[in-house]
């Protein structure tokens, strides 16, 4: 099932809250970097792979390594939804 960008953003943010060590109720600004939100590379990998499991898509480790901002993560999963893998 293809999702629009808003739905993809909601899904990504839900996974960020579930997998990153953020304070409860922390506000997520998609334009900021993962590091600005205190999300390290290990947290980012867990977020990406939990999203991939839920959406039943494959993601390339090379693509994951290029992700700097939450917007980029949202865009990557938007492309994955449309293509089947990144």
MDAnalysis code that builds the backbone (N, CA, C; Angstrom):
import MDAnalysis as mda
import numpy as np

u = mda.Universe.empty(258, n_residues=86, atom_resindex=np.repeat(np.arange(86), 3), trajectory=True)
u.add_TopologyAttr("name", ["N", "CA", "C"] * 86)
u.add_TopologyAttr("resid", np.arange(1, 87))
u.add_TopologyAttr("resname", ["UNK", "UNK", "UNK", "UNK", "UNK", "UNK", "UNK", "UNK", "UNK", "UNK", "UNK", "UNK", "UNK", "UNK", "UNK", "UNK", "UNK", "UNK", "UNK", "UNK", "UNK", "UNK", "UNK", "UNK", "UNK", "UNK", "UNK", "UNK", "UNK", "UNK", "UNK", "UNK", "UNK", "UNK", "UNK", "UNK", "UNK", "UNK", "UNK", "UNK", "UNK", "UNK", "UNK", "UNK", "UNK", "UNK", "UNK", "UNK", "UNK", "UNK", "UNK", "UNK", "UNK", "UNK", "UNK", "UNK", "UNK", "UNK", "UNK", "UNK", "UNK", "UNK", "UNK", "UNK", "UNK", "UNK", "UNK", "UNK", "UNK", "UNK", "UNK", "UNK", "UNK", "UNK", "UNK", "UNK", "UNK", "UNK", "UNK", "UNK", "UNK", "UNK", "UNK", "UNK", "UNK", "UNK"])
u.atoms.positions = np.array([
    [0.842, -1.177, 0.000],
    [0.000, 0.000, 0.000],
    [0.892, 1.246, 0.000],
    [0.684, 2.121, -0.975],
    [1.443, 3.360, -1.032],
    [0.875, 4.368, -0.052],
    [1.757, 5.117, 0.564],
    [1.365, 6.127, 1.538],
    [1.765, 7.493, 1.003],
    [0.992, 8.533, 1.351],
    [1.421, 9.871, 0.965],
    [2.506, 10.343, 1.938],
    [3.109, 11.498, 1.653],
    [4.246, 11.952, 2.468],
    [3.847, 12.186, 3.918],
    [2.658, 12.701, 4.146],
    [2.205, 12.954, 5.513],
    [2.074, 11.645, 6.301],
    [1.528, 10.629, 5.668],
    [1.401, 9.324, 6.327],
    [2.775, 8.713, 6.586],
    [3.676, 8.854, 5.612],
    [5.035, 8.341, 5.783],
    [5.730, 9.084, 6.924],
    [5.554, 10.403, 6.993],
    [6.160, 11.190, 8.067],
    [5.638, 10.736, 9.428],
    [4.341, 10.519, 9.536],
    [3.762, 10.049, 10.802],
    [4.350, 8.704, 11.209],
    [4.500, 7.812, 10.233],
    [5.063, 6.486, 10.505],
    [6.518, 6.603, 10.971],
    [7.312, 7.395, 10.269],
    [8.719, 7.571, 10.628],
    [8.836, 8.165, 12.037],
    [8.051, 9.182, 12.323],
    [8.116, 9.820, 13.639],
    [7.679, 8.848, 14.740],
    [6.687, 8.034, 14.454],
    [6.269, 7.016, 15.432],
    [7.418, 6.052, 15.727],
    [8.141, 5.645, 14.692],
    [9.271, 4.735, 14.880],
    [10.439, 5.417, 15.582],
    [10.614, 6.695, 15.337],
    [11.667, 7.433, 16.050],
    [11.361, 7.423, 17.548],
    [10.129, 7.736, 17.891],
    [9.751, 7.745, 19.316],
    [9.879, 6.348, 19.932],
    [9.580, 5.313, 19.160],
    [9.621, 3.948, 19.690],
    [11.040, 3.399, 19.835],
    [11.967, 3.864, 19.002],
    [13.289, 3.243, 18.949],
    [14.448, 4.112, 19.420],
    [14.254, 5.414, 19.475],
    [15.334, 6.299, 19.915],
    [15.133, 6.625, 21.388],
    [16.201, 6.955, 22.029],
    [16.132, 7.292, 23.456],
    [15.858, 8.789, 23.615],
    [14.631, 9.174, 23.270],
    [14.225, 10.562, 23.383],
    [13.346, 10.725, 24.617],
    [13.325, 11.929, 25.175],
    [12.421, 12.163, 26.309],
    [10.969, 11.986, 25.861],
    [10.114, 11.482, 26.734],
    [8.694, 11.340, 26.375],
    [8.121, 12.668, 25.889],
    [7.388, 12.615, 24.800],
    [6.769, 13.812, 24.247],
    [7.716, 14.739, 23.513],
    [8.949, 14.286, 23.263],
    [9.920, 15.125, 22.547],
    [9.366, 15.497, 21.174],
    [9.517, 16.777, 20.834],
    [9.054, 17.248, 19.541],
    [10.085, 16.885, 18.473],
    [9.598, 16.399, 17.351],
    [10.466, 16.010, 16.251],
    [10.326, 17.046, 15.143],
    [11.448, 17.641, 14.752],
    [11.476, 18.598, 13.653],
    [12.134, 17.894, 12.468],
    [11.338, 17.522, 11.457],
    [11.887, 16.760, 10.329],
    [13.019, 17.452, 9.579],
    [13.099, 18.784, 9.668],
    [14.158, 19.484, 8.942],
    [15.505, 19.399, 9.647],
    [15.492, 18.997, 10.914],
    [16.739, 18.895, 11.671],
    [17.402, 17.541, 11.445],
    [18.684, 17.513, 11.747],
    [19.430, 16.264, 11.574],
    [19.054, 15.268, 12.663],
    [19.351, 14.028, 12.383],
    [19.146, 12.977, 13.381],
    [19.969, 13.300, 14.624],
    [21.208, 13.743, 14.424],
    [22.079, 14.068, 15.553],
    [21.532, 15.217, 16.395],
    [20.888, 16.193, 15.746],
    [20.279, 17.296, 16.497],
    [19.212, 16.790, 17.465],
    [18.635, 15.649, 17.140],
    [17.610, 15.048, 17.997],
    [18.214, 14.031, 18.969],
    [19.534, 13.896, 18.937],
    [20.190, 12.944, 19.834],
    [20.119, 11.510, 19.346],
    [19.863, 11.336, 18.049],
    [19.759, 10.001, 17.461],
    [21.110, 9.634, 16.870],
    [21.755, 8.635, 17.463],
    [23.064, 8.215, 16.966],
    [22.895, 7.208, 15.824],
    [23.992, 6.786, 15.253],
    [23.923, 5.894, 14.087],
    [23.288, 4.550, 14.417],
    [23.501, 4.051, 15.616],
    [22.877, 2.770, 16.001],
    [21.363, 2.924, 16.135],
    [20.931, 4.030, 16.742],
    [19.491, 4.303, 16.834],
    [18.892, 4.442, 15.436],
    [19.596, 5.153, 14.562],
    [19.106, 5.363, 13.200],
    [18.933, 4.040, 12.471],
    [19.898, 3.154, 12.626],
    [19.785, 1.834, 11.978],
    [18.565, 1.082, 12.502],
    [18.350, 1.112, 13.802],
    [17.199, 0.417, 14.379],
    [15.890, 1.022, 13.874],
    [15.843, 2.339, 13.774],
    [14.646, 3.006, 13.255],
    [14.373, 2.564, 11.824],
    [15.403, 2.606, 10.986],
    [15.245, 2.242, 9.574],
    [14.815, 0.786, 9.428],
    [15.477, -0.103, 10.148],
    [15.150, -1.511, 9.959],
    [13.818, -1.891, 10.585],
    [13.389, -1.185, 11.631],
    [12.050, -1.457, 12.164],
    [10.984, -0.955, 11.190],
    [11.241, 0.173, 10.548],
    [10.339, 0.659, 9.502],
    [10.272, -0.317, 8.341],
    [11.428, -0.808, 7.927],
    [11.481, -1.745, 6.806],
    [10.720, -3.035, 7.131],
    [10.873, -3.522, 8.354],
    [10.130, -4.728, 8.739],
    [8.625, -4.484, 8.703],
    [8.206, -3.361, 9.261],
    [6.771, -3.072, 9.284],
    [6.195, -2.918, 7.885],
    [6.908, -2.219, 7.027],
    [6.421, -1.964, 5.663],
    [6.742, -3.096, 4.702],
    [7.522, -4.074, 5.177],
    [7.900, -5.237, 4.359],
    [8.599, -4.814, 3.064],
    [9.611, -3.964, 3.256],
    [10.438, -3.508, 2.140],
    [11.904, -3.715, 2.505],
    [12.741, -3.693, 1.484],
    [14.178, -3.798, 1.707],
    [14.800, -2.416, 1.600],
    [15.812, -2.186, 2.406],
    [16.562, -0.936, 2.321],
    [18.040, -1.271, 2.191],
    [18.723, -0.456, 1.431],
    [20.148, -0.639, 1.204],
    [20.937, 0.020, 2.327],
    [21.917, -0.688, 2.896],
    [22.770, -0.059, 3.910],
    [23.470, 1.193, 3.388],
    [23.757, 1.233, 2.100],
    [24.392, 2.407, 1.498],
    [23.447, 3.605, 1.588],
    [22.173, 3.380, 1.286],
    [21.183, 4.454, 1.383],
    [21.025, 4.915, 2.826],
    [21.002, 3.985, 3.746],
    [20.851, 4.319, 5.163],
    [22.006, 5.201, 5.614],
    [23.200, 4.898, 5.167],
    [24.387, 5.655, 5.580],
    [24.342, 7.105, 5.107],
    [23.587, 7.378, 4.044],
    [23.498, 8.732, 3.501],
    [22.485, 9.607, 4.223],
    [21.646, 9.024, 5.052],
    [20.575, 9.765, 5.720],
    [21.170, 10.679, 6.795],
    [20.879, 11.968, 6.685],
    [21.333, 12.951, 7.667],
    [20.173, 13.566, 8.443],
    [19.047, 13.805, 7.750],
    [17.906, 14.456, 8.394],
    [16.699, 13.527, 8.414],
    [15.744, 13.884, 9.234],
    [14.512, 13.114, 9.297],
    [13.738, 13.276, 7.993],
    [13.783, 14.461, 7.380],
    [13.157, 14.639, 6.068],
    [13.725, 13.654, 5.047],
    [15.033, 13.460, 5.055],
    [15.642, 12.506, 4.132],
    [15.160, 11.083, 4.412],
    [14.986, 10.756, 5.667],
    [14.473, 9.436, 6.038],
    [13.041, 9.272, 5.536],
    [12.226, 10.300, 5.707],
    [10.845, 10.268, 5.206],
    [10.841, 10.097, 3.694],
    [11.677, 10.873, 3.002],
    [11.753, 10.780, 1.537],
    [12.220, 9.405, 1.089],
    [13.202, 8.842, 1.791],
    [13.693, 7.516, 1.422],
    [12.566, 6.493, 1.519],
    [11.795, 6.538, 2.600],
    [10.711, 5.567, 2.722],
    [9.577, 5.851, 1.753],
    [9.405, 7.094, 1.338],
    [8.442, 7.394, 0.280],
    [8.856, 6.733, -1.025],
    [10.154, 6.794, -1.337],
    [10.657, 6.132, -2.558],
    [10.552, 4.622, -2.440],
    [10.875, 4.083, -1.263],
    [10.818, 2.639, -1.043],
    [9.386, 2.158, -1.236],
    [8.427, 2.912, -0.712],
    [7.011, 2.542, -0.861],
    [6.631, 2.449, -2.325],
    [7.154, 3.341, -3.147],
    [6.790, 3.380, -4.547],
    [7.565, 2.385, -5.396],
    [8.790, 2.055, -5.015],
    [9.626, 1.160, -5.799],
    [9.698, -0.260, -5.262],
    [9.577, -0.427, -3.962],
    [9.708, -1.756, -3.374],
    [10.994, -1.944, -2.622],
    [12.028, -1.188, -2.957],
    [13.261, -1.185, -2.162],
    [14.079, 0.046, -2.514],
    [14.998, 0.373, -1.589],
    [15.818, 1.579, -1.795],
    [17.192, 1.209, -2.295],
])
